[in-house]
Amino acid sequence: MDAKKKKLSTAEKEELLQTLEDRFKKHKERHPELKWEDVLKKLEENPEKLESLHVMERTGGAPDVVFHDKEKDIYTFMDCSRETPEGRRSICFDEEALEKRKKNKPETSVEKMAEDMGVELLSEEEYRMLQDLGEFDTKTSSWIRTPEAIRKSGGALFGDRRYDAVFIYHNGADSYYGARGFRGSLKV
């Protein structure tokens, strides 16, 4: 479950860009007014972001553009895999929770993995926005950014979609499940 970024070869970069372009064109409903050429130009201006997108892709996230801030000219990619990314499951919320586990510790935490990947954990607002673009996490769930007051009490938040509705729940931050991972976002 190594999420570390690595320098991309020319072939990996070309393959990733082709994958992103194909997904972008296949899912125009996520960005109806955007053009791939504009996104590509932004990616070429920020090649270090490709490494994070590569890890998002490699861990099963299926990243795609979901928002464009026209004023700042920033594109936001989010994990758009139908279910929480497979390569990011069975991990507790943060390093504090990981340290508190005495038995059956997972390999890492959401906090550490997201940091290693160079992505941000989705907020509740971002998670709900993503759910407005499609049906995600119908069989799984995804950890989301948690308010400090909840985290100080030992909890953490996660979301999923059931019964055609989006739910936000809580759990102990040290818990982890085979069907719970996290979704990331990346601004370019």
N, C-alpha and C positions, 0 to 999 in steps of 0.2 A: 504494500500500500504506500509506496514511495511517491510522494507528491512533489518532490523537489523539482524546481525548474532547471533546465539544462539548455545550453546553447544549441540552437537548431542548425542542422545541416541545410544546405540549399534545397535538397530533395524533400526534407521534412517540411521546410517552409512552404515550398510549392504545393505539396500535398495538403497541408493544413489550409492554405488559402483557397485551394480548389474545393475542399470540404465545406469551408465557411461560405463560399460563394454559392455552392449547390444548395446548401440549407437555406441561405438568404433568399434565393429565388424560389425555392419550394414552399416557403412559408411567408409569402408576401403579406398575409393577414397580420403578422406581427409588426410590420413596418411598411404600410401601404404607400407612403409618400417618399420613401427613401430610395436612393439609387446605390447599387453595389459599387460603382466607380468611386463615389464619394467616400464610402466606408473604406474601400481599398486604399485610397489616397491617404486617409488618416492612419491606417495601419502601417503603411510604408513610411510615414513620418514618425511613427512610434514603434520601431521594430522590437523593442524590449517587451512590448505588450503581447507580441506573438508567442513568447515563451509561456506566459500565463495562459493564453488561449489554448496552447498545445497541451498543457497539463489538464486544463478543464476538459478538453476533448479526450485525452488519454484515460482519464478517470471516469469517463462515461457521461459527462455533462451535456454534450451536444449544445455548445454555446451558440447563441444567435443574438442579433441586434434586436433590442426590444424598446429602445427609447433614444431620441436624439434631442439634446438641448440645443436648440437653434441659436440662442443668444451666445452661448459659450462654445458652440460647435463641438460638443462632446457626445460621443456615441456610447451607449451602455449595452454591454453584452451580459446576458444572464444564461445560466444553465437551463436549457429547455428540454431536457430528457423527460420522457413521459413519467418516469418514476425517479426517485432520488438517485443521484449518480452511484452506480454500483461500486466504483472504486473509492468511495468515500463513506462507506457505511460501517456500522459497529464501532463507533468512536464516541466517547463522552464529550461533554460540551467544551470544557476548557482545561488548562493545565492544573488549576487548583483542584478541580474535580478528579482529574487523573491521579494526582498525588494522594488524594484521600482514599482512593480505592485500595484496599488491602489484598483482595483476591481477584483473580480473573481480570487483570488490568488490560484494557485495549492497547493497541500499539501507539496511539497518539490521541490527540484531541482535535475537535473542530477548529478551535482557535489556532493551534499550531499548524495544522494542515492548511488552513486558509492563508495564514501568514507565509508559509513556505511556497504556496502557489502564487502569491501576489494578488489575491482576490479578497473581496469583502463579503462577509456573510450577509444574506438578505435581511432587511428589516421587515417588520410585520407589514408595513405599507407596501414595500417592494414585492413581498410574497403575494399579497392580495392583487397587486397590479399584474404580476405574472399570471396568476390564476384567471384574470380577466381575458388573457390572450389564448387560453386553452384549458384543457383538463389535465392537471399535473398531480402527482402523488395520490392516485386513486387506490393504490395498494400499499403505498409506503408513506413515510413522513419525513420532513426535513426540519432540522434545527434552524432557528432564526435568531437574529440579534435579540438579546434579552436586556430589559431595563435593569440598571444597577441594583435597585431596591429588591427586585425578585432574585437576582443573582446572589446578593448578600445573604438572602434567606436560604440559600442552597438550591434554588430552583433554576430552571431554564425553560425557554419556550420552544415549541415546535408547531408546525402546521401540516395540514393535509386536506384532501378533498374527499368527502363522503356524502352520499345522498344529494349530490349536485349542489353542495354547499361547502364553503371553505371554513375550516375550524382551526382555531389557535388554542393550544393546550399547554399544560405545564408538566414537568417531570423533574425528578432530581437530576441535577447537572451531572452527577457521576454515573447515571444510567446509560446504557447503550443497547441497541437492538440491531439485529441483522437487516431489518427493514427501515432503519432510520439513518439518514446521512445528512448532508447539507448541500445547499445550492449557493453558488457564488455569483458575484457580479464584478464586472471589470469595466472601468471607464477608459475610453480611448479618445 
